């Protein structure tokens, strides 16, 4: 984590989407918004190769279906160690 990055508040998650086109990134963001309350998305060019980076913050404490049922099932699965991969 760089000094510019900060850990989001409890119950929130920062989501970063990297896609070949702005349309594809927006589609993924829309699916997330149907499951969680989310902030306005912020998009940026992905680099010299093209593509789009899209960032948004989701609030997992205000989950809608189907995320609500998925979160409930995942919480009852036990305490798995945190993953270190950046997805």
N, C-alpha and C positions, 0 to 999 in steps of 0.2 A: 504494500500500500504506500503510495507516495504521500508527501506532506500535504498536497492539495486535496487528497481524498479524505473523506471522513465516514465513519460508520453511521448509517442511518439510525433514526430513532427506533426504539423497540417496536416490533410489529410492522415495520416498513422494510422494503427491500428496493435497492437500486437495480434497475434492469437495463442492460445495454444490448441492443440488437444491431448486428452487422449484416447487411443484406446487399445484394447486387443492385437493387433498385429502391427508390423511395417508396414505391407502391408495395413492394414485398415487406419492407420494414413496417409500414403503416398497418398492413393486414395483421401482422403478429401483435403489434401494439393494441389493435382493436380487440383481438381475442383476450388479451390480458385484461383490458378494461371491462370486458363482459364478466370476468371472474372476480376482479378486485377493484376497489376504489383506486384511482390513479391520478397523478398530477398531469399537467399538460406535457406532452412530449416535446423534446428538444432534438432537432436533427442537425447533423453535421456531415460534410463530405468525409468519406472513409479514407481517402488517400489518393496517391497518384494513379492507382489502378482503377479508380472509380468506386462506385458503390456509395452506400449511405450508412452512417452510424446514427442510431436513434436511442435516446436515453429517456427514461421515465421512472418515477418512484411509485411503487404499489403499496397499498395499505392492507396487509394480510389480516388485520383485525376487523375489517369490513368486507369480508369475502362473500360473494354471491355464488349461487350454484353454477357450475358444478364444482368450483373450487372449495366451497364449504364442506361438502361431503368428502372430498379428497383430503383436505387438511385434517378433518376429524379422524379419518382412517390412518393417515400417516402419523398422527400423534399417538395413537394407540399401538403403533408398531414397536414401540420401545425407544430407548435412547441410543440411536446410532451415532458413532463418532462423526464429527463435522467433516465434510469433504474439503479438500484443499484445492481442488480444480476450480478454475475460474470459468464459469459457463457463460 
